[in-house]
Amino acid sequence: MVPAIPLAHKTRESERAQEIQRILGILHQWGIHTLGQLAALNPDELAVRLGTVAVKLWQRANGCSQRLLKLVLPPESFIESFEFENEIETVEPLLFMLRRFLQQLAIRLNAIYLVAKEIQLRITFSDKSHYERIFKIPQPTNNEEVLFRMLHTHLENFTSRHPILSVELEARPTRPARQQFGFFETALRDPAQLHETLARLIGLLGPDRVGRPVLEETHRPDAFRMEPFAWEMRDEPVQNDGGRIPLRRFRTRKSAAVLLDGKKPAHVRRATTNGVVVAQTGPYPLSGNWWDEQAWARMEWDVQVVDGTLLRCHVSEDGWEIDGIYD
């Protein structure tokens, strides 16, 4: 973070610059245009006529003033790149070069006691198009095998229409993490292995099928979305569920035939369950999206058949269906 410069300091610097420009203008009128001409002047007479700022300029011209040299270290970048002599169409040469990149980056990072928190892969194709991917490392590390497996897992299912012309790998450094847990807290045994397993699952199933379910802002049953899995520990209080029985919902609802006694379910018949209803609770009316074309409405019941099975079922304009079984 760059420290803020006080306004008064900026004002003084501006006034000093204006004073130097005024003095240079006077010197030019006197015919003084070079450092040698300025150095040949009498400093005492120069101080009388133009002040102390002109004397400092005279001292610089004569080499009398000294100041400390401030060394500025340029920001170090951890980038390795290579352009292939011949365009490649298979992944083996690419993986070979990436392993060499990781070895070099690990040596450079270890030399200054840093680790990689993420790596960025950049591939250039023969048609000058680019492919970029950032790999976030769950636990910053310089372990070559861990980083290489992360790249290898991603490139197993990687395809392109054009041959590869060049490749570039950049590591973004950070300091090694030092985390002290509480007495009853533990960390993941191997966060890198968990990340690798998730990457393989995403490669097999697709990114929209791996993660954690999050309920949508709606009353529609089974309305949820998948968010990327987070391996960070969260300081959230454990909520008491009040001893509720979990409902195991079916991915595909089961159609059923339900006989009514008045307006209550009295008998349920389906492929795996066929019996008299001995207890029921409900109905629970649910509806939503009444303002658009996706409007829906249903009446839900919790029923228990004679063999002890607890069911969640509902009736809508499509008839009766079984949503799930209580464990």
Sequence and secondary structure as in RCSB ss.txt:
>XXXX:A:sequence
MVPAIPLAHKTRESERAQEIQRILGILHQWGIHTLGQLAALNPDELAVRLGTVAVKLWQRANGCSQRLLKLVLPP
ESFIESFEFENEIETVEPLLFMLRRFLQQLAIRLNAIYLVAKEIQLRITFSDKSHYERIFKIPQPTNNEEVLFRM
LHTHLENFTSRHPILSVELEARPTRPARQQFGFFETALRDPAQLHETLARLIGLLGPDRVGRPVLEETHRPDAFR
MEPFAWEMRDEPVQNDGGRIPLRRFRTRKSAAVLLDGKKPAHVRRATTNGVVVAQTGPYPLSGNWWDEQAWARME
WDVQVVDGTLLRCHVSEDGWEIDGIYD
>XXXX:A:secstr
      HHHHHHHHHHHHHHHHHHHHHHHHT  SHHHHHTS HHHHHHHH HHHHHHHHHHTT            
   EEEEEEEEEE SHHHHHHHHHHHHHHHHHHHHHTT EEEEEEEEEEETTS EEEEEEEEEEEE  HHHHHHH
HHHHHTT   SS EEEEEEEEEEE        TT    S HHHHHHHHHHHHHHH GGGSSEEEE SSSSTT EE
EE    S         TT   EEEEEEEEE EEEEETTEEEEEE SS EEEEEEEEEEEEEEE TTSTT EEEEE
EEEEETTS EEEEEEETTEEEEEEEE 
